[in-house]
């Protein structure tokens, strides 16, 4: 039995935004840990960036 190859769907802009939100939190925690600053400051900066991604996904490019 021969199966036809199927291609994976191309990620959309919204998929990128959803991936960027936790990545910014993890990046902020990593920067806070790597630099000699409190971890809460790094996570706070990352969460501000994640909030920007949420605002962009809701108001700049609203879901269709």
C-alpha positions in Angstrom: 0.0 0.0 0.0 1.5 3.3 -1.0 0.8 6.4 1.0 1.0 9.9 -0.5 3.3 12.2 1.4 1.5 15.0 3.2 3.1 18.3 3.9 2.9 20.0 7.3 0.8 23.2 7.4 2.8 26.4 7.2 2.8 28.3 10.6 0.8 31.5 10.6 1.6 34.9 12.1 -0.5 34.0 15.1 1.5 30.9 15.7 4.6 33.0 15.8 3.0 35.3 18.3 1.9 32.4 20.5 5.5 31.0 20.4 7.0 34.4 21.2 5.0 35.0 24.4 6.5 32.1 26.5 9.8 32.6 24.8 10.0 36.2 26.0 9.3 35.1 29.6 12.0 32.3 29.3 14.4 34.8 27.7 13.8 37.3 30.5 14.4 34.7 33.1 17.6 33.6 31.4 18.9 37.1 31.1 18.0 37.8 34.8 19.9 34.6 35.7 22.9 35.2 33.5 23.4 38.8 34.5 23.9 39.8 38.1 20.3 41.1 38.4 17.4 39.7 40.4 15.5 37.0 38.6 12.3 38.9 39.3 13.5 41.8 37.2 14.4 39.6 34.3 11.0 37.8 34.4 9.3 41.2 34.8 11.0 42.5 31.7 10.1 39.3 29.8 6.5 39.6 30.9 6.3 43.2 29.7 7.5 42.0 26.3 4.9 39.2 26.4 2.2 41.8 27.2 3.3 43.7 24.1 2.8 40.5 22.0 -0.6 40.0 23.5 -1.6 43.6 22.7 -0.3 43.1 19.1 -2.2 39.9 18.7 -5.5 41.5 20.0 -5.4 45.0 18.7 -2.9 45.4 15.8 -3.7 42.1 14.0 -7.0 40.9 15.4 -8.0 37.3 14.9 -10.1 36.7 11.8 
